Amino acid sequence: MLTKIRNDKTIKAVVLRVNSPGGNAFTSDVIWHEIEKIKESGKPVIASFGDYAASGGYYIAAGADKIVAQPNTLTGSIGVFMMFPNATRLLNDKIGVNFDTIKTHEFATGFSPFMDLSEKEKSMLQESTMDIYELFIDRVSKGRKLSVDSTKMIAQGRVWTGRAAQKIGLVDELGNLDDAIKIAAEKAGLSQYKNHRISIHRKRYYDYYHC
């Protein structure tokens, strides 16, 4: 859909409506890249925040030309966590099922929900999580024109209201969707325009979470 928007010459500006607590890290980055391509095509992108724009919801909007939020929008939550299922107690204690393994390498049965993680496996997952966090910080830092150090100070998974987020540079203006549409029209140099709203509903399952 975003590719079609980028290639549609009748669309002069885009308002990205965000009302999301976040989601998959990979998907967030894919959407971020598509938003960047829309900007490169010459179409201004204005982000409009609803009740919340947190985690992956903020990630995809971080590079927008301008961010408009409601005063009470839950904003930010710039952080990453990872969840990994461990069913060993369920299987061993409750059902009485145990696993024995013969393997060729210490990681051959790695990252299995049927066995406890080794310290090396935990270290690998921690390193991967930190890599994603650093990328998130970089996206926000460059998109909001903030230093990396100042971005880290306001990140750490914390949530801000829209009004507080404006004071620390995560939001440009306070307003609603109609205000964002007006700003988009102004940036595109349009005096007459019509709204074409598109809603996306999708089921998500993921291992990595922004928070």
C-alpha positions as CSV (number, residue, x, y, z in Angstrom):
1,M,0.0,0.0,0.0
2,L,2.8,2.4,0.9
3,T,4.5,1.6,-2.4
4,K,1.3,2.4,-4.3
5,I,1.0,5.7,-2.4
6,R,4.6,6.6,-3.3
7,N,4.0,5.9,-7.0
8,D,0.6,7.6,-7.2
9,K,1.2,11.0,-8.7
10,T,-2.3,12.2,-7.7
11,I,-1.3,11.9,-4.0
12,K,0.7,15.0,-3.0
13,A,1.1,14.5,0.8
14,V,0.6,11.7,3.3
15,V,-0.7,11.8,6.8
16,L,0.4,8.7,8.8
17,R,-2.2,8.0,11.4
18,V,-0.7,6.1,14.3
19,N,-2.8,4.6,17.1
20,S,-0.6,1.7,18.2
21,P,1.2,0.4,21.3
22,G,3.9,-1.1,19.0
23,G,4.8,-4.5,17.6
24,N,7.4,-6.5,15.8
25,A,10.8,-4.9,15.4
26,F,11.4,-6.1,11.8
27,T,8.0,-5.0,10.6
28,S,8.4,-1.6,12.2
29,D,11.7,-1.1,10.3
30,V,10.2,-2.2,7.0
31,I,7.4,0.4,7.4
32,W,10.0,3.0,8.4
33,H,11.9,2.4,5.2
34,E,8.8,2.7,3.1
35,I,8.0,6.0,4.8
36,E,11.5,7.2,4.0
37,K,11.0,6.3,0.4
38,I,7.7,8.3,0.3
39,K,9.6,11.3,1.6
40,E,12.4,10.8,-1.0
41,S,9.7,10.9,-3.7
42,G,8.9,14.5,-2.7
43,K,5.7,13.8,-0.8
44,P,5.7,15.4,2.7
45,V,4.7,12.9,5.5
46,I,3.0,14.2,8.6
47,A,2.4,11.8,11.5
48,S,-0.8,12.1,13.5
49,F,-1.0,10.4,16.9
50,G,-4.2,9.0,18.4
51,D,-4.6,7.5,21.9
52,Y,-1.1,6.1,21.8
53,A,2.0,6.0,19.5
54,A,4.4,3.9,21.5
55,S,7.3,1.6,20.7
56,G,7.0,0.4,17.1
57,G,4.2,2.9,16.7
58,Y,6.6,5.7,17.4
59,Y,9.4,4.0,15.4
60,I,7.5,4.2,12.1
61,A,6.7,7.9,12.7
62,A,10.1,9.0,13.9
63,G,11.3,10.1,10.5
64,A,8.1,12.0,9.6
65,D,8.5,15.6,8.4
66,K,6.3,16.7,11.4
67,I,4.6,14.9,14.3
68,V,1.3,16.0,15.6
69,A,0.0,14.5,18.8
70,Q,-2.9,14.9,21.2
71,P,-2.0,16.4,24.6
72,N,-2.7,13.1,26.3
73,T,-1.3,10.7,23.6
74,L,0.9,8.0,25.2
75,T,4.1,8.7,23.3
76,G,7.5,7.2,23.0
77,S,8.3,3.9,24.8
78,I,11.6,3.8,23.0
79,G,12.9,0.5,24.1
80,V,13.1,-3.2,23.1
81,F,12.5,-6.4,25.0
82,M,12.4,-10.0,23.9
83,M,10.2,-12.8,25.1
84,F,11.2,-16.4,24.9
85,P,8.9,-19.3,26.0
86,N,10.2,-21.8,28.5
87,A,7.9,-24.9,28.8
88,T,10.4,-27.0,30.8
89,R,8.5,-26.8,34.1
90,L,5.1,-27.4,32.4
91,L,6.4,-30.5,30.6
92,N,8.6,-31.9,33.4
93,D,6.6,-31.1,36.5
94,K,3.0,-31.2,35.3
95,I,3.1,-33.7,32.5
96,G,6.2,-35.7,33.4
97,V,7.8,-35.4,30.0
98,N,11.6,-35.0,29.8
99,F,14.0,-34.6,26.9
100,D,17.4,-36.2,26.3
101,T,19.5,-35.1,23.4
102,I,22.5,-36.1,21.4
103,K,24.0,-33.3,19.4
104,T,26.9,-32.3,17.2
105,H,27.4,-28.8,18.7
106,E,26.5,-26.8,21.8
107,F,24.0,-24.7,19.8
108,A,22.5,-27.6,17.8
109,T,19.5,-27.7,20.1
110,G,19.7,-24.0,21.0
111,F,16.8,-21.7,21.6
112,S,14.4,-24.6,22.3
113,P,11.3,-23.9,24.5
114,F,11.8,-27.5,25.9
115,M,15.2,-26.7,27.5
116,D,16.6,-24.0,29.7
117,L,18.7,-21.4,27.9
118,S,22.5,-21.7,28.4
119,E,24.4,-18.6,29.5
120,K,25.9,-18.3,26.0
121,E,22.4,-18.4,24.5
122,K,21.2,-15.8,26.9
123,S,24.2,-13.6,26.0
124,M,23.5,-14.0,22.2
125,L,19.8,-13.0,22.7
126,Q,20.8,-10.0,24.9
127,E,23.3,-8.9,22.2
128,S,20.6,-9.1,19.5
129,T,18.1,-7.2,21.7
130,M,20.7,-4.4,22.3
131,D,21.4,-4.2,18.6
132,I,17.8,-3.6,17.8
133,Y,17.6,-1.0,20.6
134,E,20.6,0.9,19.2
135,L,19.0,0.9,15.8
136,F,15.8,2.3,17.3
137,I,17.8,5.0,19.0
138,D,19.5,5.9,15.7
139,R,16.1,6.1,13.9
140,V,14.7,8.5,16.5
141,S,17.9,10.5,16.8
142,K,18.2,11.2,13.1
143,G,14.5,11.6,12.5
144,R,14.0,14.1,15.4
145,K,17.4,15.8,14.9
146,L,18.5,15.0,18.4
147,S,21.9,13.8,19.6
148,V,22.2,10.1,20.4
149,D,23.0,10.9,24.1
150,S,19.9,13.1,24.5
151,T,17.8,10.5,22.8
152,K,19.0,7.8,25.1
153,M,18.1,10.0,28.1
154,I,14.5,10.2,27.0
155,A,14.3,6.6,25.8
156,Q,14.8,3.6,28.1
157,G,11.2,2.4,27.4
158,R,9.6,5.4,29.2
159,V,6.2,6.7,28.1
160,W,5.4,10.4,27.8
161,T,2.2,12.3,27.3
162,G,1.9,14.2,24.0
163,R,2.3,17.5,25.9
164,A,5.5,16.3,27.7
165,A,6.8,14.7,24.5
166,Q,6.5,18.1,22.7
167,K,8.7,19.6,25.4
168,I,11.5,17.1,24.9
169,G,11.4,17.0,21.1
170,L,9.5,13.8,20.4
171,V,6.5,15.8,19.1
172,D,6.3,19.0,17.0
173,E,2.8,20.2,17.6
174,L,-0.3,19.4,19.6
175,G,-3.5,18.8,17.6
176,N,-5.8,16.2,16.1
177,L,-6.0,14.5,12.7
178,D,-7.6,17.4,11.0
179,D,-4.8,19.6,12.1
180,A,-2.3,17.1,10.7
181,I,-4.1,17.1,7.4
182,K,-4.0,20.9,7.2
183,I,-0.3,20.9,7.9
184,A,0.2,18.2,5.2
185,A,-1.7,20.3,2.6
186,E,0.3,23.4,3.5
187,K,3.6,21.6,3.1
188,A,2.4,20.3,-0.3
189,G,1.4,23.7,-1.4
190,L,-2.3,22.8,-1.7
191,S,-5.1,25.2,-1.3
192,Q,-7.8,22.6,-2.2
193,Y,-7.7,19.0,-1.3
194,K,-9.8,16.0,-0.2
195,N,-9.2,13.4,2.4
196,H,-8.6,9.8,1.3
197,R,-8.4,7.7,4.4
198,I,-7.1,4.1,4.4
199,S,-7.3,1.8,7.4
200,I,-5.2,-1.3,7.8
201,H,-6.2,-4.2,10.1
202,R,-3.7,-7.0,10.5
203,K,-3.0,-9.8,12.8
204,R,0.4,-9.8,14.3
205,Y,2.6,-12.5,15.9
206,Y,6.1,-11.7,16.9
207,D,9.1,-12.6,19.0
208,Y,10.8,-9.2,19.3
209,Y,8.8,-6.4,20.9
210,H,9.4,-2.7,21.1
211,C,8.4,-1.2,24.4
